């Protein structure tokens, strides 16, 4: 299944993509994507049945609209937590001038982004902040959690995965947090890096949530990022250092994972900072991952 959240007539609704670029409104079945995820296997079965009936032209769960008649939102606009990995592709670490280490000598570095202000959907504009100087793109595969868990064993991790989507982890590489140079403090570099991940509209996500059964192996997907049509990133998710089960197992040692949590799994090499090709207002960024789709957004200067 390919599931979406969208707006029409000023209301945010939950639905599914049908053949022929049609949208089945499922709001009468589950009012939000989060409610669907919280319903677990029952939710999966109910929605799948509604989609199959709609494709056969039988009784509908809700109205059907043309895809171009709706405005996409992030697949799970109500996401409880938005987590993201840093440095999960060796070539990306190297292009940043940092040494790589054997997997056994390190662990997944993860951080949080503010879901309520950062998440936007495919097609929505991204703000180029006034405080920014070096805005960059990072195309990433996202795990969508569908089952609550703590201390999840790697061999049980996929039981907690509802599906996958795409994120562009928009990043400010050199935060202009003061007009004058700041006092030298050991934590400045880390703080500026972290704050540079918290931008409004800094987590475009979508276009859809693809359920786990549609992706046989999340480590065998081609990921490409284009800026104004030029390919900047072209890699396989098989190049990730830490796999989906390992990521889930580690993070769940630290905090409880809940239905609706999103985990971005890191970006491959080819980011703008390494190429000296940072983003500017007016640029359009597309992140495409096979079996999921294409996330497309344009930057506009913050007013």
TASULFEN-V647311 format. One record per helix or strand. SS is the DSSP state (h for helix, s for strand). FROM is the first residue (numbers start at 1). TO is the last residue. If there is no record, write none. Layout:
# TASULFEN-V647311
ss->SS from->FROM to->TO
ss->SS from->FROM to->TO
This chain:
# TASULFEN-V647311
ss->s from->2 to->8
ss->s from->11 to->18
ss->s from->22 to->25
ss->h from->33 to->38
ss->h from->40 to->55
ss->s from->64 to->66
ss->h from->67 to->69
ss->s from->71 to->72
ss->s from->82 to->86
ss->s from->89 to->89
ss->h from->90 to->95
ss->h from->103 to->105
ss->s from->109 to->113
ss->h from->115 to->118
ss->s from->119 to->120
ss->s from->126 to->128
ss->s from->135 to->136
ss->s from->139 to->145
ss->s from->149 to->149
ss->h from->154 to->160
ss->s from->161 to->169
ss->s from->171 to->172
ss->h from->188 to->195
ss->s from->203 to->211
ss->h from->212 to->214
ss->s from->222 to->227
ss->s from->230 to->236
ss->h from->237 to->239
ss->s from->240 to->240
ss->h from->244 to->254
ss->s from->257 to->257
ss->s from->262 to->267
ss->h from->272 to->275
ss->s from->279 to->279
ss->s from->284 to->289
ss->s from->293 to->301
